[in-house]
């Protein structure tokens, strides 16, 4: 159990003194009328102020205090930024100065009423006429430059990270605006936002291991969804032609810079469309989002300048491997593919399916070099059980993945709507599961039944929201764009 520090003991002592003096250290409410950013913008060109001319009422967390006898300067941080306050004993009275102000600490949250002026150095400042303690902080804040640079602590204690590292708040403001912009874009295209089950009796729509839970009343296992796909397609079957969902998905997998067991996905489906239409939607949506946030479609990510302006490059997976290695995958034998794969990973099973070998070579030789926006098209059928086969080559499918800044951001298909073909492919996935592939998909008889009623030609697209935010905020890890990423349990030293 964590020991109480001496500084915390001192704060608890001040808390008790405040209560003895009749001060409630945790009052119910404070009516805010002004914010620091608004005041800074409003008075940016004002240098002359008359006493009491511009009254303010605001609240925030104390970030610094500089005392000068019977006066002091404070800096407070509110939800929009920072502003300086000036306190004088003769303005707020002896009792408030001695019994309240003198017992304040950095980290306490206060409410003030006063008026704005500029100091001799030109800094916009609020002269306090009335001071209220709103929250007594019992734990000292980490020192800005020394106390909260350890990333593990920052991710685990995001609340403290947000307080002492203002740039972190900016990342999450961009995240919120990006999601709002995506919604506005899709709504303008007549897509309908829907909700589908998180708890599912059969999971599907992706290649992943699920989290399993138990429903006591029905005495049955349920799975946290790994994707929204199969339920959204059921809605398409029902006659709603354009649907989307921005939701949490869950995959029982490891954690690294671009994986978290709980993540946010956008999935959308459009009837009477194919994967070419999904390319247009994807590039327009992402470019539009960047333009709305930054004012242009050129961004920087991890040292690379990236131009999101449509149209983006389109190239087949097989052609990218040929560009990178000189190998003509289409004419190469399985033995040739396995030999090259084995040179990169000696532990790759000799029984690996051809489609998986091709994808492995792509990941090894191509993916690390995909910086500018690129649609990688026409994936092997063996690794694309929900996509339509190409009419001129049934070993490949009408599928693409989006790569930008070496990140895989999205996946899309011309959706398979032939119920007989779909059932055969899911049965093949079942065989792969029985052979030991824990990530292979399950048979979903109800989904097949839905397809048997008839699903129109449909294009589908999934975009990883967390990875997109990484790109837009120039963050190197998923953990930097998720408020509370999953962490290993804390251990006592």
C-alpha positions as MATLAB code, in Angstrom:
seq = 'XXXXXXXXXXXXXXXXXXXXXXXXXXXXXXXXXXXXXXXXXXXXXXXXXXXXXXXXXXXXXXXXXXXXXXXXXXXXXXXXXXXXXXXXXXXXXXXXXXXXXXXXXXXXXXXXXXXXXXXXXXXXXXXXXXXXXXXXXXXXXXXXXXXXXXXXXXXXXXXXXXXXXXXXXXXXXXXXXXXXXXXXXXXXXXXXXXXXXXXXXXXXXXXXXXXXXXXXXXXXXXXXXXXXXXXXXXXXXXXXXXXXXXXXXXXXXXXXXXXXXXXXXXXXXXXXXXXXXXXXXXXXXXXXXXXXXXXXXXXXXXXXXXXXXXXXXXXXXXXXXXXXXXXXXXXXXXXXXXXXXXXXXXXXXXXXXXXXXXXXXXXXXXXXXXXXXXXXXXXXXXXXXXXXXXXXXXXXXXXXXXXXXXXXXXXXXXXXXXXXXXXXXXXXXXXXXXXXXXXXXXXXXXXXXXXXXXXXXXXXXXXXXXXXXXXXXXXXXXXXXXXXXXXXXXXXX';
ca = [
       0.000    0.000    0.000;
       1.275    3.454   -0.919;
       2.610    5.451    2.018;
       1.270    8.944    2.736;
       4.006   11.485    2.047;
       4.947   14.288    4.408;
       3.674   16.867    1.905;
       0.289   15.134    1.828;
       0.225   15.109    5.642;
       0.818   18.869    5.602;
      -2.058   19.348    3.175;
      -4.374   17.227    5.298;
      -3.427   19.410    8.262;
      -4.352   22.532    6.284;
      -7.632   20.861    5.312;
      -8.483   20.353    8.964;
      -7.568   23.982    9.779;
      -9.827   25.202    6.965;
     -12.738   23.210    8.312;
     -12.134   24.523   11.841;
     -12.229   28.059   10.430;
     -15.633   27.330    8.880;
     -14.405   26.942    5.291;
     -15.939   24.141    3.238;
     -12.989   22.771    1.211;
     -15.315   20.936   -1.182;
     -18.341   23.194   -1.875;
     -21.149   22.108   -4.190;
     -20.989   24.553   -7.092;
     -19.420   27.626   -8.651;
     -20.910   29.580  -11.537;
     -18.217   30.216  -14.178;
     -18.751   33.122  -16.551;
     -15.299   33.573  -18.105;
     -12.428   31.425  -19.402;
      -8.743   32.212  -19.820;
      -8.572   31.694  -23.593;
     -11.650   33.856  -24.136;
     -10.219   36.656  -21.987;
      -6.829   36.510  -23.705;
      -8.447   36.721  -27.131;
     -10.982   39.400  -26.134;
      -8.383   41.756  -24.689;
      -5.444   40.979  -26.990;
      -5.416   44.545  -28.325;
      -6.462   46.327  -25.114;
      -3.775   47.976  -23.037;
      -5.692   50.538  -20.964;
      -8.163   49.373  -18.306;
     -10.197   51.322  -15.771;
     -10.705   49.788  -12.353;
     -13.679   47.431  -12.419;
     -14.322   48.139  -16.113;
     -14.262   44.470  -17.181;
     -15.465   42.196  -14.367;
     -14.736   38.461  -14.547;
     -15.813   35.340  -12.694;
     -13.710   32.266  -13.333;
     -12.235   29.135  -11.764;
      -9.156   26.972  -12.235;
      -6.325   24.981  -10.686;
      -3.416   26.833   -9.073;
      -0.229   26.065  -11.014;
       2.140   28.548   -9.374;
       2.241   31.101   -6.519;
       4.656   34.009   -5.989;
       4.080   35.748   -2.672;
       5.240   39.284   -1.866;
       4.187   39.955    1.722;
       0.600   41.207    1.579;
       0.290   40.544   -2.153;
       0.824   37.584   -4.451;
       0.665   36.518   -8.072;
      -0.970   33.203   -8.919;
      -1.267   31.350  -12.187;
      -4.358   29.224  -12.673;
      -5.175   26.692  -15.372;
      -8.738   26.199  -16.576;
     -10.101   23.970  -19.321;
      -8.966   26.416  -22.057;
      -5.539   27.588  -20.860;
      -3.765   29.684  -18.225;
      -4.085   33.187  -16.800;
      -2.371   35.216  -14.094;
      -4.208   36.394  -10.965;
      -3.195   39.149   -8.553;
      -4.249   39.049   -4.923;
      -3.987   41.845   -2.343;
      -4.764   41.550    1.354;
      -6.475   44.934    1.421;
      -8.804   43.838   -1.397;
     -10.002   40.463   -0.118;
      -9.767   41.221    3.621;
      -7.608   39.933    6.455;
      -9.711   36.865    7.214;
      -9.819   35.543    3.619;
      -6.132   36.315    3.147;
      -5.039   34.571    6.351;
      -7.592   31.774    6.712;
      -8.063   30.832    3.050;
      -5.290   32.137    0.800;
      -2.479   31.250    3.239;
      -3.685   27.647    3.349;
      -3.764   27.232   -0.429;
      -1.313   24.951   -2.247;
      -0.337   24.409   -5.851;
      -2.942   22.047   -7.274;
      -5.878   23.511   -5.327;
      -8.881   24.602   -7.377;
     -10.214   28.083   -6.677;
     -12.970   30.373   -7.900;
     -12.385   34.109   -8.180;
     -14.310   37.266   -8.937;
     -12.473   40.411   -9.987;
     -11.561   42.478  -13.008;
      -8.880   42.476  -15.679;
      -5.898   44.775  -16.087;
      -2.352   44.650  -17.432;
       0.732   44.580  -15.257;
       3.688   46.858  -15.914;
       5.240   44.024  -17.937;
       2.111   43.895  -20.119;
       0.670   40.588  -18.886;
      -3.114   40.289  -18.798;
      -4.060   39.688  -15.162;
      -7.174   39.363  -13.007;
      -7.223   41.417   -9.789;
      -9.092   39.291   -7.251;
     -11.910   40.930   -5.292;
     -13.404   37.679   -4.008;
     -11.690   34.310   -3.469;
     -13.339   30.905   -2.925;
     -11.691   27.551   -2.317;
     -13.457   24.978   -4.495;
     -11.274   21.879   -4.008;
      -8.391   21.197   -1.634;
      -5.774   19.070   -3.373;
      -4.199   16.523   -1.021;
      -1.546   15.187   -3.391;
       1.189   17.490   -4.754;
       1.317   17.764   -8.537;
       4.309   16.214  -10.313;
       6.944   18.779  -11.210;
       6.331   19.795  -14.810;
       9.876   19.242  -16.053;
      11.006   16.448  -13.742;
       8.102   14.603  -12.198;
       6.018   13.313  -15.115;
       8.230   12.431  -18.043;
       8.108    8.656  -17.492;
       5.657    7.448  -20.148;
       4.429    4.509  -18.077;
       3.420    6.858  -15.269;
       1.898    9.343  -17.729;
      -0.320    6.676  -19.312;
      -1.304    5.198  -15.954;
      -2.002    8.574  -14.345;
      -3.521   10.381  -17.308;
      -5.305   12.790  -14.963;
      -1.948   14.140  -13.761;
      -0.526   14.036  -17.294;
      -3.339   16.281  -18.535;
      -2.731   18.777  -15.729;
       1.015   19.234  -16.100;
       1.484   18.598  -19.837;
      -0.814   20.974  -21.783;
       0.193   19.500  -25.142;
      -1.523   16.254  -24.115;
      -4.883   17.996  -23.840;
      -4.396   19.336  -27.375;
      -4.099   15.770  -28.705;
      -7.460   14.832  -27.243;
      -9.104   18.025  -28.446;
      -7.978   17.089  -31.969;
      -9.320   13.574  -31.419;
     -12.749   14.891  -30.479;
     -12.853   17.280  -33.429;
     -11.761   14.530  -35.835;
     -14.552   12.185  -34.743;
     -17.103   15.002  -34.937;
     -15.855   15.865  -38.442;
     -16.074   12.251  -39.628;
     -19.651   12.059  -38.366;
     -20.538   15.298  -40.144;
     -18.940   14.041  -43.375;
     -20.837   10.739  -43.344;
     -24.109   12.371  -42.324;
     -23.752   14.739  -45.298;
     -23.467   11.638  -47.529;
     -26.783   10.307  -46.150;
     -25.218    7.582  -44.034;
     -27.264    6.588  -40.985;
     -25.458    6.110  -37.666;
     -26.543    2.891  -35.954;
     -25.634    0.745  -32.946;
     -24.959   -2.982  -32.975;
     -24.369   -5.474  -30.121;
     -21.153   -5.402  -28.131;
     -21.979   -8.753  -26.509;
     -22.352  -11.371  -29.236;
     -23.162  -15.101  -29.105;
     -20.904  -15.639  -32.140;
     -18.071  -13.248  -32.953;
     -16.954  -12.513  -36.493;
     -16.055   -9.910  -39.082;
     -12.312  -10.054  -38.444;
      -9.407  -12.380  -37.779;
      -8.718  -12.142  -34.044;
      -9.114  -13.856  -30.679;
     -12.046  -12.600  -28.593;
     -12.631  -11.806  -24.948;
     -15.113  -14.242  -23.426;
     -17.655  -13.458  -20.714;
     -20.646  -15.296  -19.232;
     -24.318  -14.345  -19.088;
     -25.684  -15.767  -15.842;
     -29.412  -15.542  -16.599;
     -29.076  -17.465  -19.873;
     -26.145  -19.557  -18.611;
     -24.210  -19.002  -21.836;
     -20.887  -17.618  -22.927;
     -20.842  -14.373  -24.894;
     -18.018  -12.593  -26.707;
     -17.034   -8.946  -26.783;
     -17.234   -8.020  -30.443;
     -14.040   -8.033  -32.479;
     -15.771   -6.136  -35.320;
     -19.167   -4.654  -36.203;
     -19.241   -6.040  -39.727;
     -21.705   -8.926  -39.669;
     -24.400   -7.004  -37.812;
     -24.055   -3.937  -40.014;
     -24.459   -6.164  -43.074;
     -27.652   -7.559  -41.553;
     -28.957   -3.972  -41.514;
     -28.058   -3.604  -45.190;
     -30.070   -6.781  -45.843;
     -32.964   -5.105  -44.020;
     -33.058   -2.316  -46.587;
     -31.129    0.556  -44.994;
     -28.660    1.321  -47.755;
     -26.030    3.419  -45.982;
     -25.000    2.746  -42.371;
     -22.041    3.473  -40.130;
     -20.968    2.920  -36.555;
     -18.136    4.437  -34.508;
     -17.644    2.014  -31.673;
     -15.385    0.129  -29.321;
     -14.117   -3.246  -30.486;
     -12.137   -5.735  -28.413;
      -9.432   -8.176  -29.449;
      -7.583  -10.449  -27.060;
      -4.138   -9.612  -28.342;
      -0.860   -8.074  -27.240;
      -0.128   -4.390  -26.766;
       2.350   -2.366  -28.819;
       2.634    1.022  -30.537;
      -0.366    0.383  -32.796;
      -2.366   -2.255  -30.885;
      -4.547   -1.997  -27.788;
      -7.028   -4.700  -26.704;
      -9.814   -2.095  -26.626;
      -9.895    0.261  -29.594;
     -12.228    2.519  -31.585;
     -13.323    1.627  -35.105;
     -15.374    3.299  -37.784;
     -17.225    0.822  -39.986;
     -19.485    1.892  -42.833;
     -21.418    0.032  -45.511;
     -23.013    1.307  -48.708;
     -25.404   -0.752  -50.809;
     -24.992   -0.797  -54.597;
     -21.302    0.115  -54.256;
     -17.967   -1.719  -54.433;
     -14.432   -1.323  -53.133;
     -13.641    1.359  -55.699;
     -16.403    3.517  -54.197;
     -14.950    2.843  -50.733;
     -11.575    4.185  -51.906;
     -13.215    7.461  -52.900;
     -15.070    7.755  -49.583;
     -11.940    6.929  -47.577;
      -9.635    9.430  -49.265;
     -12.256   12.185  -49.296;
     -13.197   11.617  -45.642;
      -9.630   11.615  -44.300;
      -8.562   14.581  -46.427;
     -11.696   16.485  -45.376;
     -11.000   15.752  -41.707;
      -7.424   17.052  -41.944;
      -8.598   20.158  -43.806;
     -11.239   20.925  -41.164;
      -8.724   20.583  -38.311;
      -5.552   22.092  -39.794;
      -6.781   24.159  -42.727;
      -4.891   22.072  -45.308;
      -4.287   18.467  -46.338;
      -0.504   18.376  -45.874;
       0.589   17.030  -42.485;
       3.816   15.880  -40.860;
       4.079   12.475  -39.256;
       7.230   11.275  -37.481;
       9.515   13.353  -39.675;
       7.744   12.714  -42.996;
       5.667   15.285  -44.883;
       2.492   13.584  -46.066;
       0.034   14.918  -48.621;
      -3.500   13.625  -48.038;
      -4.922   15.325  -51.140;
      -6.973   12.855  -53.245;
      -6.616   10.854  -55.364;
      -4.282    8.452  -53.553;
      -2.050    5.838  -55.129;
      -3.724    2.500  -55.938;
      -1.561   -0.606  -56.401;
      -2.100   -4.344  -55.988;
      -0.379   -6.276  -53.207;
       1.342   -8.545  -55.742;
       2.737   -5.588  -57.676;
       4.160   -3.991  -54.518;
       6.043   -7.201  -53.696;
       7.424   -7.318  -57.229;
       8.520   -3.668  -56.946;
      10.271   -4.346  -53.646;
      11.863   -7.737  -54.370;
      11.713   -8.347  -58.119;
       9.716  -11.522  -57.415;
       6.724  -12.228  -59.675;
       4.458  -13.663  -56.982;
       1.792  -14.709  -59.452;
       4.081  -17.159  -61.243;
       6.158  -18.161  -58.199;
       5.593  -21.571  -56.641;
       4.651  -22.081  -53.005;
       8.139  -23.493  -52.414;
       9.734  -20.297  -53.756;
       7.515  -18.137  -51.548;
       8.238  -20.285  -48.518;
      11.991  -20.144  -49.170;
      11.988  -16.308  -49.152;
       9.693  -16.194  -46.132;
      11.902  -18.700  -44.289;
      14.929  -16.440  -44.821;
      13.066  -13.678  -42.961;
      11.544  -15.935  -40.295;
      13.015  -19.446  -39.875;
      10.090  -20.420  -37.632;
       7.370  -19.883  -40.230;
       5.443  -23.183  -40.622;
       6.000  -25.071  -43.865;
       2.234  -25.643  -44.046;
       1.475  -21.901  -44.224;
      -1.225  -21.156  -46.790;
      -0.112  -19.424  -49.979;
      -2.255  -16.363  -49.233;
      -0.672  -15.992  -45.813;
       2.813  -16.339  -47.309;
       2.038  -13.550  -49.764;
       0.769  -11.339  -46.968;
       3.863  -12.141  -44.888;
       6.153  -11.034  -47.730;
       4.136   -7.859  -48.103;
       4.497   -7.087  -44.387;
       8.230   -7.738  -44.481;
       9.275   -6.034  -47.713;
       6.631   -3.408  -48.489;
       4.697   -2.199  -45.469;
       7.628   -0.461  -43.687;
       8.108    1.815  -46.734;
       4.513    2.976  -47.261;
       4.596    6.650  -46.270;
       2.354    8.540  -48.702;
      -1.347    7.538  -48.747;
      -1.682    4.249  -50.619;
      -4.489    1.776  -51.306;
      -3.034   -1.755  -51.354;
      -5.562   -3.705  -53.405;
      -6.468   -7.255  -54.405;
      -5.574   -9.427  -51.417;
      -5.384  -13.243  -51.568;
      -8.726  -15.007  -51.133;
      -7.420  -17.249  -48.307;
      -6.971  -14.241  -46.030;
     -10.134  -12.421  -47.125;
     -13.102  -14.652  -46.250;
     -15.695  -11.831  -46.379;
     -14.654  -10.206  -49.681;
     -15.785  -10.879  -53.260;
     -13.360  -12.683  -55.536;
     -12.040  -10.806  -58.551;
     -13.807  -11.792  -61.740;
     -10.534  -12.257  -63.653;
      -8.611  -14.073  -60.889;
     -10.442  -15.983  -58.164;
      -7.265  -16.368  -56.119;
      -7.576  -12.649  -55.304;
     -10.350  -10.515  -53.844;
     -11.751   -7.029  -54.288;
     -10.195   -5.783  -51.083;
      -7.885   -2.959  -50.104;
      -6.025   -1.717  -47.053;
      -5.094    1.926  -46.407;
      -1.477    2.734  -45.509;
      -0.258    6.190  -44.500;
       2.921    7.014  -42.601;
       3.786    3.298  -42.303;
       0.489    2.760  -40.463;
      -2.302    0.482  -41.619;
      -5.368    2.687  -41.135;
      -8.188    0.840  -42.837;
      -9.573   -2.219  -44.559;
     -12.343   -2.476  -47.165;
     -14.102   -4.957  -49.442;
     -16.545   -5.400  -52.194;
     -18.620   -7.383  -49.709;
     -19.317  -11.032  -50.428;
     -23.087  -11.396  -50.812;
     -23.269  -14.893  -52.319;
     -24.562  -16.982  -49.362;
     -23.269  -20.281  -50.796;
     -19.758  -18.932  -51.390;
     -19.806  -17.217  -47.980;
     -20.791  -20.427  -46.195;
     -18.024  -22.371  -47.938;
     -15.434  -19.795  -46.943;
     -16.582  -19.738  -43.320;
     -16.460  -23.541  -43.270;
     -12.877  -23.259  -44.491;
     -12.213  -20.875  -41.594;
     -13.665  -23.498  -39.235;
     -11.208  -26.051  -40.640;
      -8.359  -23.611  -40.007;
      -9.551  -23.199  -36.402;
      -9.662  -26.957  -35.960;
      -6.120  -27.101  -37.314;
      -4.975  -24.743  -34.558;
      -5.509  -21.222  -35.926;
      -7.110  -19.511  -32.916;
      -7.768  -16.325  -34.930;
      -9.730  -17.989  -37.739;
     -13.381  -16.966  -37.955;
     -16.411  -18.895  -36.684;
     -19.428  -20.148  -38.583;
     -22.403  -17.799  -38.159;
     -25.501  -19.577  -39.471;
     -27.764  -16.591  -38.777;
     -25.526  -14.354  -40.890;
     -25.747  -16.892  -43.729;
     -29.539  -16.908  -43.301;
     -29.550  -13.112  -43.622;
     -27.548  -13.334  -46.860;
     -30.004  -15.926  -48.166;
     -32.740  -13.304  -47.963;
     -30.548  -11.245  -50.294;
     -27.976   -8.520  -49.658;
     -27.496   -6.058  -52.523;
     -24.013   -5.414  -53.932;
     -22.280   -3.591  -51.086;
     -19.026   -1.816  -50.358;
     -17.703   -1.832  -46.806;
     -14.937    0.151  -45.098;
     -13.337    0.036  -41.663;
     -10.981    2.743  -40.371;
      -9.043    2.547  -37.108;
      -9.872    5.807  -35.341;
      -7.007    5.540  -32.852;
      -4.419    5.077  -35.599;
      -5.936    7.929  -37.603;
      -5.568   10.182  -34.552;
      -1.929    9.065  -34.202;
      -1.406   10.286  -37.772;
      -3.226   13.595  -37.293;
      -1.450   14.423  -34.006;
       2.033   13.145  -34.962;
       2.025   10.719  -32.039;
       4.281    7.628  -32.175;
       2.056    5.302  -30.144;
      -1.607    4.387  -29.724;
      -1.153    5.000  -26.019;
      -0.614    8.686  -26.705;
      -4.092    9.085  -28.226;
      -6.156    6.893  -25.869;
      -7.047    8.520  -22.560;
      -6.603    5.313  -20.567;
      -4.660    2.652  -22.487;
      -4.459   -0.831  -21.030;
      -1.482   -1.304  -18.731;
       0.093   -4.099  -16.755;
      -0.955   -4.056  -13.089;
       1.085   -1.789  -10.848;
       3.639   -3.588   -8.708;
       4.873   -2.466   -5.338;
       8.563   -1.630   -5.123;
];
